[in-house]
Amino acid sequence: MSDTDQNQQEKRKSMMMTEPISKIIPKMAVPTIVSFLITSIYNLADTYFVSSLGTNATAAVSVNASLDQIIMMAGSMLAVGANSFIARLLGARKEKQASRVLSTAFFLAIMFGAVVMVLGLTCMQPMVRLLGATDTCEQYSIQYATYVVLVAPFMAASFVMNQCLRAEGSAVLSMIGMGFGGILNCILDPIFIFGLNLGVAGASMATAISKLVSFSILFFPYLTHRSILRISLSRFQANRENLYQIISVGSSSMFRSGLAVVSGIVLNNIAGNISDSVLAGIGISNKIMMFPFGIILGFGAGFQPVAGFNWGAKRYDRVLESYRFSSRMALVGAAIMGVILGVFAHPVIHLFSETDPAVQSIGALCIRLQCLALPVHGWVAVVNMFCAGLGDVKGALLLSTSRQGSCFLPIVMPLAWIGGATGVASVQAVADVLSLVLAIPIMRRVMRMVQRTAAGCEEGQPPLTTAIGGE
């Protein structure tokens, strides 16, 4: 490692512990927010260009959103778990163990992605039907899924590298990796769909190529030793401690992704039974809502490693300050975004469906209802990230699985039965509000734990927990 690289790494560590919270969290969050927004743009790019092929083709893209969630399921578990553990290890100056954790998560993600690829290719038709494809959009769904499953190993590994670059304070490198792939997808979509006349399959090809490019860019700093951490097969160490720390915290993300798959499948099947227009409208609105959700999650991703790093370094004053700052920003920012997007919901939906009034009506309603609940979603997301950053497995798991699990699945059938298409459009907003029932008592418990730990250290007693293991 060169002296320049070592100095840069020391600056990153110093930044996490000394810069003002009001400066460091936005600095960490902005690149992540940008990468989330670009990801949202290229997800919408597929929908936008495919929408010109008809409502059935648009519905097929909506169905395959659940396929992305399946690939993300274990990849995000490993990524979020490794991110939290690595941030705490770096705060405790245990760089070697942090590199072992990264390598373990990276290669496990490759393995999981390979399993998804093989199963997807061998069971394609049953898979898309399970995801919610109707008779009229099944072939489109198969065309779109084919090339996406081929790059599943690289997508899963990219989640790990993306999160772990943030954990060491390299959020800009993370942004570049995810962002460039997103921009490339927007460029390739019209070329493949219309220029090469490949239709829905062209959109899938463009997405697959973009994912490969993102993987290559994210891997570059590890390959050239420009990162604090290292990836190598020799560092792969799937021992009990590493797996426990990764899976215990990351399981909240895995369950969240898994429940997102289940809820997406249930919602797709219910909406598809009503009409392809309702299926397309719900799918489009959910992808549009990825913009404010991406900003909220990106802000939380900037907050989480700051809280985790300072927790590991026993700077409990900064841990509490980071939570308070993030809560205020999430509530105010979510309210502003909700008002703006709610006002322009119908014109935005019209961009994706100019000829189908049913798609426009149900899509605009779904957006506006979710905008009303957006401040609640913003605060609950911060509490979730706080639990994950501090290694509070139970709290992170309960909150991460509430939005599309414990608060979603019990109400989806009753609301659909009572309100039909309107009920389907309101499910996510109602679930967001219900998640407060879990978030408030969890936050009170975590705050008491942090305050007791800080008080114990001030009195010279051993801390209650640092939520990290030894080397």
C-alpha positions in Angstrom: 0.0 0.0 0.0 1.4 3.4 -0.9 1.8 6.2 1.6 -0.8 8.2 -0.3 -3.4 5.4 0.0 -2.6 4.9 3.7 -3.0 8.6 4.3 -6.4 8.6 2.6 -7.5 5.6 4.7 -6.5 7.4 7.9 -8.4 10.5 6.8 -11.5 8.3 6.3 -11.2 6.9 9.8 -10.6 10.4 11.3 -13.6 11.7 9.4 -15.9 9.2 10.9 -14.9 10.2 14.5 -14.2 13.9 14.4 -16.2 15.7 11.6 -19.5 17.4 12.7 -22.4 15.0 12.4 -24.4 17.5 10.4 -21.6 17.4 7.8 -20.4 13.8 7.7 -23.8 12.1 7.4 -24.8 14.2 4.3 -21.3 13.7 2.9 -21.8 9.9 3.3 -25.4 9.9 2.2 -25.3 12.1 -0.9 -23.3 9.6 -3.1 -25.5 6.8 -1.9 -28.6 8.8 -2.6 -27.3 9.6 -6.1 -26.6 5.9 -6.8 -30.1 4.9 -5.5 -31.7 7.6 -7.7 -29.8 6.5 -10.8 -30.8 2.9 -10.0 -34.4 4.1 -9.8 -34.0 5.9 -13.1 -32.8 2.9 -15.0 -35.5 0.7 -13.4 -38.0 3.3 -14.7 -36.1 3.5 -18.0 -37.0 -0.1 -18.7 -40.7 0.6 -17.8 -40.7 3.8 -19.9 -39.3 2.3 -23.1 -41.2 -1.0 -22.8 -44.5 0.9 -22.1 -44.6 1.8 -25.8 -45.0 -1.9 -26.6 -48.3 -2.0 -24.7 -49.9 -2.6 -21.3 -49.1 -6.3 -21.4 -45.4 -5.7 -21.9 -45.4 -3.1 -19.1 -47.2 -5.5 -16.8 -44.4 -8.1 -17.6 -41.7 -5.6 -16.4 -43.7 -5.1 -13.2 -43.9 -8.8 -12.6 -40.2 -9.2 -12.9 -39.5 -6.6 -10.2 -39.9 -9.6 -7.8 -37.1 -11.4 -9.6 -34.8 -8.5 -8.7 -35.9 -8.9 -5.1 -35.1 -12.6 -5.1 -31.6 -11.9 -6.3 -31.3 -9.1 -3.7 -32.5 -11.4 -0.9 -29.3 -13.1 0.2 -27.1 -10.5 -1.5 -28.5 -7.8 0.7 -28.4 -10.0 3.8 -24.7 -10.5 3.3 -24.1 -6.9 2.3 -26.0 -5.2 5.2 -24.6 -7.7 7.8 -21.1 -7.2 6.5 -21.5 -3.4 6.4 -22.6 -3.2 10.0 -19.9 -5.6 11.3 -17.2 -4.0 9.2 -18.0 -0.5 10.3 -17.8 -1.6 14.0 -14.6 -3.5 13.4 -13.0 -0.5 11.6 -14.1 1.7 14.5 -12.3 -0.8 16.8 -9.2 -0.7 14.4 -9.5 -4.4 13.4 -8.8 -4.0 9.7 -7.6 -7.6 9.1 -10.8 -9.1 10.5 -12.8 -6.7 8.5 -11.2 -7.9 5.3 -12.0 -11.5 6.2 -15.6 -10.5 6.8 -15.8 -8.8 3.4 -14.2 -11.7 1.5 -16.5 -14.2 3.2 -19.6 -12.1 2.3 -18.4 -11.6 -1.3 -17.8 -15.2 -2.1 -21.0 -16.4 -0.4 -22.9 -13.8 -2.5 -21.4 -15.3 -5.7 -22.5 -18.7 -4.6 -26.0 -17.7 -3.9 -26.3 -15.8 -7.2 -25.2 -18.9 -9.0 -27.9 -21.0 -7.4 -30.5 -18.4 -8.5 -29.1 -18.4 -12.0 -29.3 -22.2 -12.4 -32.8 -22.5 -10.9 -34.1 -19.6 -12.9 -32.8 -21.0 -16.2 -34.1 -24.5 -15.6 -37.6 -23.4 -14.2 -38.2 -20.2 -16.2 -41.9 -20.7 -17.1 -43.1 -21.8 -13.7 -41.0 -19.1 -12.1 -42.7 -16.2 -14.0 -46.1 -17.6 -13.4 -45.3 -17.8 -9.7 -44.2 -14.2 -9.8 -47.6 -13.2 -11.0 -47.4 -13.3 -14.8 -50.8 -13.6 -16.5 -51.6 -15.5 -19.7 -51.3 -12.3 -21.7 -47.9 -11.2 -20.4 -46.2 -14.5 -19.7 -44.0 -14.5 -22.8 -42.9 -11.0 -22.2 -42.0 -11.9 -18.6 -39.9 -14.9 -19.8 -38.1 -12.6 -22.3 -37.3 -10.1 -19.6 -36.2 -12.6 -16.9 -33.9 -14.6 -19.2 -30.9 -12.3 -19.3 -31.4 -10.9 -15.7 -30.9 -14.4 -14.2 -27.7 -14.8 -16.1 -26.0 -12.0 -14.2 -27.5 -13.0 -10.8 -24.0 -13.9 -9.3 -22.6 -10.5 -10.2 -25.7 -8.6 -9.0 -25.5 -10.4 -5.6 -21.8 -9.7 -5.2 -22.2 -6.1 -6.2 -24.6 -5.5 -3.3 -21.8 -6.7 -0.9 -19.1 -4.4 -2.5 -21.4 -1.5 -2.6 -22.4 -1.7 1.1 -18.8 -2.4 2.3 -17.3 0.5 0.4 -19.7 2.7 2.3 -18.8 1.0 5.6 -15.2 2.2 5.1 -16.2 5.7 4.2 -15.8 5.4 0.4 -19.3 6.3 -0.5 -18.2 8.1 -3.7 -16.6 5.0 -5.1 -19.9 3.2 -4.3 -21.8 5.9 -6.1 -19.6 5.7 -9.2 -20.0 1.9 -9.5 -23.8 1.9 -9.2 -24.3 5.2 -11.0 -22.4 4.5 -14.2 -24.2 1.2 -14.7 -27.5 3.0 -14.3 -26.6 5.6 -16.9 -25.4 3.0 -19.3 -28.7 1.2 -19.0 -30.6 4.3 -19.9 -28.4 4.6 -23.1 -28.7 0.9 -24.1 -32.4 0.6 -23.6 -33.6 2.5 -26.7 -30.8 1.0 -28.8 -31.6 -2.6 -27.9 -35.4 -2.2 -27.7 -36.0 -0.1 -30.9 -32.7 0.2 -32.7 -32.0 -3.6 -32.8 -35.8 -4.4 -32.6 -35.3 -6.8 -29.7 -38.4 -5.6 -27.7 -38.7 -6.7 -24.1 -35.6 -9.0 -24.5 -33.6 -5.9 -25.4 -34.5 -4.2 -22.2 -33.3 -7.3 -20.3 -30.0 -7.4 -22.3 -29.4 -3.7 -21.5 -30.0 -4.3 -17.8 -27.7 -7.4 -17.7 -24.8 -5.5 -19.4 -25.2 -2.6 -17.1 -25.1 -4.9 -14.0 -21.8 -6.4 -15.3 -20.3 -3.0 -15.8 -21.3 -1.9 -12.3 -19.7 -5.1 -10.8 -16.5 -4.3 -12.6 -16.3 -0.7 -11.4 -17.1 -1.7 -7.8 -14.4 -4.5 -7.9 -11.7 -2.1 -9.2 -10.8 -0.4 -5.9 -10.4 -3.8 -4.3 -8.4 -5.1 -7.2 -6.0 -2.2 -7.2 -5.7 -1.9 -3.3 -7.3 1.5 -3.2 -9.6 0.5 -0.5 -9.0 -0.1 3.2 -10.3 -3.7 2.9 -9.2 -6.6 0.7 -11.0 -9.3 -1.2 -9.3 -12.6 -1.8 -10.2 -16.3 -1.6 -7.5 -16.8 1.0 -9.3 -14.4 3.3 -12.6 -16.4 3.0 -13.3 -17.5 6.5 -16.8 -18.8 7.1 -16.3 -19.4 10.8 -18.9 -19.2 13.4 -18.2 -15.7 14.6 -18.1 -14.1 11.1 -21.2 -15.9 9.9 -23.1 -15.1 13.1 -22.3 -11.4 13.0 -23.1 -11.2 9.2 -26.3 -13.2 9.3 -27.6 -12.0 12.6 -27.7 -8.4 11.5 -28.1 -9.1 7.8 -31.0 -11.5 8.3 -33.2 -8.4 8.8 -32.4 -7.4 5.3 -32.8 -10.9 3.9 -36.2 -11.2 5.6 -37.2 -7.8 4.3 -36.2 -8.8 0.7 -37.9 -12.2 1.2 -41.1 -10.6 2.4 -40.9 -8.1 -0.4 -40.8 -11.0 -2.8 -43.8 -12.7 -1.1 -45.8 -9.4 -0.9 -44.9 -8.6 -4.5 -46.1 -12.0 -5.7 -49.3 -11.7 -3.7 -49.9 -8.2 -4.9 -49.1 -9.1 -8.5 -51.5 -12.1 -8.5 -54.3 -10.1 -6.9 -53.8 -7.1 -9.3 -53.5 -9.4 -12.3 -56.7 -11.1 -11.4 -58.4 -7.7 -11.7 -56.7 -6.7 -15.0 -53.4 -6.1 -16.7 -54.1 -2.4 -16.3 -54.2 -2.6 -12.5 -51.1 -4.8 -12.5 -49.2 -2.3 -14.7 -50.5 0.7 -12.7 -49.4 -0.7 -9.4 -46.0 -1.7 -10.8 -45.4 1.7 -12.3 -46.4 3.6 -9.2 -44.1 1.4 -7.0 -41.2 2.1 -9.3 -41.9 5.8 -9.2 -42.0 5.7 -5.4 -38.5 4.2 -5.5 -37.3 7.8 -6.0 -38.3 9.1 -2.5 -37.7 5.7 -1.0 -34.2 5.8 -2.5 -33.5 9.2 -1.0 -34.7 7.9 2.4 -32.7 4.7 2.2 -29.6 6.5 0.9 -29.8 8.9 3.8 -30.1 6.0 6.2 -27.1 4.3 4.5 -25.1 7.4 5.2 -26.2 7.4 8.8 -25.8 3.7 9.6 -22.0 3.4 9.2 -21.5 6.7 11.1 -23.5 5.3 14.0 -21.9 1.9 13.8 -18.3 3.2 13.6 -18.7 5.5 16.6 -20.5 2.7 18.5 -17.4 0.5 18.0 -15.2 3.4 18.9 -17.3 4.0 22.1 -18.2 7.6 21.1 -21.7 7.3 22.4 -22.3 11.1 22.2 -21.8 11.0 18.5 -24.1 7.9 18.2 -26.9 9.8 19.8 -26.3 13.0 17.9 -26.3 11.1 14.6 -29.7 9.6 15.4 -31.3 12.9 16.3 -30.0 14.7 13.3 -31.0 11.9 11.0 -34.6 11.7 12.4 -35.1 15.4 11.9 -33.8 15.3 8.3 -35.9 12.2 7.4 -39.2 13.6 8.7 -38.8 17.0 7.0 -37.3 15.7 3.8 -40.0 13.0 3.5 -42.8 15.5 4.0 -41.5 17.8 1.3 -41.0 15.0 -1.2 -44.5 13.7 -0.4 -46.2 17.0 -1.1 -44.3 17.5 -4.4 -44.8 14.0 -5.8 -48.4 13.9 -4.6 -49.3 17.1 -6.5 -47.7 15.8 -9.7 -48.7 12.2 -9.4 -51.1 12.1 -12.4 -48.8 13.9 -14.9 -45.9 11.5 -13.9 -48.0 8.4 -14.4 -49.2 9.7 -17.8 -45.6 9.6 -19.0 -45.7 5.8 -18.7 -49.2 5.2 -20.0 -50.6 7.7 -22.4 -53.5 5.6 -23.7 -54.8 3.5 -20.8 -56.9 5.6 -18.4 -57.2 2.7 -15.9 -53.4 2.5 -15.5 -53.3 6.3 -15.0 -56.1 6.3 -12.4 -54.9 3.5 -10.2 -51.2 4.5 -10.5 -51.9 8.1 -9.4 -54.0 7.0 -6.5 -51.3 4.5 -5.3 -48.7 7.3 -5.4 -50.7 9.8 -3.5 -51.6 7.4 -0.7 -48.0 6.4 -0.3 -47.0 10.1 -0.2 -49.3 10.7 2.7 -47.4 8.0 4.7 -44.0 9.0 3.5 -42.9 10.9 6.7 -43.7 7.8 8.7 -41.7 5.6 6.4 -38.8 8.0 6.6 -38.6 7.9 10.4 -39.1 4.2 10.7 -36.3 3.7 8.1 -33.9 5.7 10.3 -34.8 3.7 13.4 -34.2 0.5 11.4 -30.8 1.7 10.3 -30.0 2.7 13.8 -30.7 -0.8 15.1 -28.7 -2.3 12.3 -25.7 0.0 12.8 -25.6 -0.9 16.5 -26.0 -4.6 15.9 -29.4 -4.8 17.5 -30.5 -7.9 15.7 -34.1 -8.1 17.1 -35.0 -4.5 16.4 -33.5 -4.4 12.9 -35.3 -7.7 12.0 -38.7 -6.6 13.3 -38.6 -3.2 11.6 -37.2 -4.4 8.3 -39.8 -7.0 7.9 -42.8 -4.8 9.0 -43.3 -2.7 5.9 -43.8 -5.6 3.5 -44.4 -8.4 6.0 -46.0 -8.2 9.4 -47.9 -4.9 8.6 -48.5 -5.7 4.9 -49.5 -9.4 4.4 -52.3 -9.5 6.9 -54.1 -6.6 5.3 -53.6 -7.1 1.6 -56.4 -9.7 1.1 -59.0 -7.8 3.2 -58.3 -4.5 1.6 -58.5 -6.0 -1.9 -61.7 -7.8 -1.0 -63.3 -4.6 0.4 -62.0 -2.0 -2.1 -61.0 -3.9 -5.2 -58.4 -2.0 -7.2 -58.6 0.9 -4.8 -57.9 -1.4 -1.9 -54.9 -2.9 -3.7 -53.6 0.7 -4.3 -53.8 1.6 -0.6 -52.1 -1.5 0.9 -48.6 -0.1 1.1 -49.6 3.2 2.6 -51.7 1.5 5.3 -48.8 -0.8 6.1 -46.4 2.1 6.4 -48.6 3.7 9.1 -49.0 0.5 11.0 -45.2 0.1 11.2 -45.2 2.8 13.8 -46.8 0.4 16.3 -43.4 -1.5 16.2 -41.0 1.4 15.7 -41.9 3.5 18.7 -41.3 0.9 21.5 -38.2 -0.4 19.7 -36.7 3.1 19.5 -37.4 3.6 23.2 -35.7 0.4 24.1 -32.6 1.1 22.0 -32.2 4.6 23.3 -32.3 3.4 26.9 -29.6 0.8 26.0 -27.4 3.5 24.5 -27.8 5.9 27.4 -27.1 3.2 30.0 -24.0 2.1 28.1 -22.7 5.6 27.8 -23.4 6.2 31.5 -21.6 3.0 32.5 -18.5 4.0 30.5 -18.5 7.5 32.1 -18.4 5.8 35.5 -15.6 3.5 34.5 -17.7 0.4 34.2 -17.5 -2.1 31.3 -19.9 -1.2 28.5 -23.1 -3.3 28.3 -22.2 -4.4 24.8 -20.2 -3.3 21.8 -22.0 -5.8 19.5 -18.8 -6.9 17.9 -16.6 -9.9 18.4 -12.9 -10.1 19.0 -10.3 -11.1 16.5 
